[in-house]
Amino acid sequence: MQSVLRDLDSTRWVHELRASGAVHEAAAARLHDLLLRVARSEAARRRSTLPDRGLEELDDLCAQAAGDATMAVIAKLGDFRGEARFTTWACKFVIFEISTRLRRHAWRHRWVETDETVWERLPDQRRSALDSIQDQEIFGALDRAIGQDLTGRQRLVFRAAVLDEVPIDVLAERLGSSRGAVYKTLHDARRKLRHALAAQGYGVKAS
């Protein structure tokens, strides 16, 4: 019985969002309210990762995310297959939207480093002296490969995304590019580095 009621609720959502006039407007408003609550909940969960100076702007980010997610859900109604509750499916849109905005928000006052200081910021794992020496040799080989085998853009993307852990969507925005283009650049850079390290005898499988 519960499954039947769930399916009926999902069917009602889809039917009313596909309607026109007052029925559509009311359903869209209910959807927006739901997604706004989800966005605020997700933002509260991630609050500790955000700079203090930006906390007052969280609600505005949530409202933007809910608005964009509502439009995206309505535009993609044809993709809903009923494999989960409609509300569960719809909430994925707003979680993606608010997560993207929060990552950008957290990085907006931080520079993407392009110099050599990334090596100095790598964590010290307190490993044995032998392991430390081996790590230093590998880091040295990797540093040489980055400088010699990668293009300038590949170096920037690799250092930012892998060594500095800059989120891909943030990096794409800073570079005026797309996520797909940044992923492609990163993939090509990693492939070149695997070949370079393998050629230097570090047992890295080249692909």
Backbone hydrogen bonds, N-H to C=O, Kabsch-Sander energy under -0.5 kcal/mol:
donor,donor_aa,acceptor,acceptor_aa,energy
5,L,1,M,-2.4
6,R,2,Q,-2.3
7,D,3,S,-2.3
8,L,4,V,-2.4
9,D,5,L,-2.3
10,S,6,R,-2.3
11,T,7,D,-2.6
12,R,8,L,-2.3
13,W,9,D,-2.2
14,V,10,S,-2.3
15,H,11,T,-2.7
16,E,12,R,-2.7
17,L,13,W,-2.4
18,R,14,V,-1.6
19,A,15,H,-0.7
23,V,20,S,-0.8
24,H,20,S,-0.8
25,E,21,G,-2.3
26,A,22,A,-2.5
27,A,23,V,-2.1
28,A,24,H,-2.8
29,A,25,E,-2.1
30,R,26,A,-2.1
31,L,27,A,-2.5
32,H,28,A,-2.5
33,D,29,A,-2.3
34,L,30,R,-2.1
35,L,31,L,-2.7
36,L,32,H,-2.4
37,R,33,D,-1.9
38,V,34,L,-2.0
39,A,35,L,-2.5
40,R,36,L,-2.5
41,S,37,R,-2.1
42,E,38,V,-2.5
43,A,39,A,-2.6
44,A,40,R,-2.2
45,R,41,S,-1.9
46,R,42,E,-1.5
47,R,44,A,-0.9
49,T,46,R,-2.1
50,L,47,R,-1.6
54,G,51,P,-1.9
55,L,52,D,-1.4
57,E,54,G,-1.5
58,L,55,L,-1.6
61,L,57,E,-1.9
62,C,58,L,-2.4
63,A,59,D,-2.3
64,Q,60,D,-2.2
65,A,61,L,-2.6
66,A,62,C,-2.7
67,G,63,A,-2.3
68,D,64,Q,-2.5
69,A,65,A,-2.6
70,T,66,A,-2.3
71,M,67,G,-1.9
72,A,68,D,-2.2
73,V,69,A,-2.7
74,I,70,T,-2.1
75,A,71,M,-2.2
76,K,72,A,-1.5
77,L,74,I,-1.0
79,D,76,K,-2.3
80,F,77,L,-1.5
89,W,85,R,-2.4
90,A,86,F,-2.9
91,C,87,T,-2.2
92,K,88,T,-0.9
92,K,89,W,-0.6
93,F,89,W,-0.6
93,F,90,A,-1.1
94,V,90,A,-1.0
95,I,91,C,-2.1
96,F,92,K,-1.9
97,E,93,F,-2.2
98,I,94,V,-2.9
99,S,95,I,-2.0
100,T,96,F,-2.3
101,R,97,E,-2.1
102,L,98,I,-2.5
103,R,99,S,-2.1
104,R,100,T,-2.1
105,H,101,R,-2.5
106,A,102,L,-2.5
107,W,103,R,-1.3
108,R,104,R,-0.8
108,R,105,H,-0.6
110,R,107,W,-2.0
113,E,111,W,-0.8
118,V,115,D,-0.6
119,W,116,E,-1.5
121,R,117,T,-1.0
122,L,119,W,-0.9
125,Q,123,P,-0.7
132,S,128,S,-2.5
133,I,129,A,-2.3
134,Q,130,L,-2.5
135,D,131,D,-2.8
136,Q,132,S,-2.5
137,E,133,I,-2.2
138,I,134,Q,-2.4
139,F,135,D,-3.2
140,G,136,Q,-2.4
141,A,137,E,-2.5
142,L,138,I,-3.0
143,D,139,F,-2.9
144,R,140,G,-2.3
145,A,141,A,-2.3
146,I,142,L,-2.6
147,G,143,D,-2.1
148,Q,144,R,-2.3
149,D,145,A,-3.0
150,L,145,A,-0.7
150,L,146,I,-0.8
155,R,151,T,-2.6
156,L,152,G,-2.1
157,V,153,R,-2.7
158,F,154,Q,-2.7
159,R,155,R,-2.6
160,A,156,L,-2.4
161,A,157,V,-3.0
162,V,158,F,-2.5
163,L,158,F,-1.1
164,D,159,R,-2.2
166,V,160,A,-2.8
171,L,167,P,-2.7
172,A,168,I,-2.8
173,E,169,D,-1.9
174,R,170,V,-2.4
175,L,171,L,-2.1
176,G,172,A,-0.6
176,G,173,E,-0.8
177,S,172,A,-3.0
182,V,178,S,-2.1
183,Y,179,R,-2.8
184,K,180,G,-2.2
185,T,181,A,-2.2
186,L,182,V,-2.6
187,H,183,Y,-2.7
188,D,184,K,-2.4
189,A,185,T,-2.2
190,R,186,L,-2.5
191,R,187,H,-2.2
192,K,188,D,-2.2
193,L,189,A,-2.3
194,R,190,R,-2.5
195,H,191,R,-1.9
196,A,192,K,-2.4
197,L,193,L,-2.8
198,A,194,R,-2.2
199,A,195,H,-2.2
200,Q,196,A,-1.1
201,G,198,A,-1.5
202,Y,197,L,-2.1
205,K,203,G,-0.6
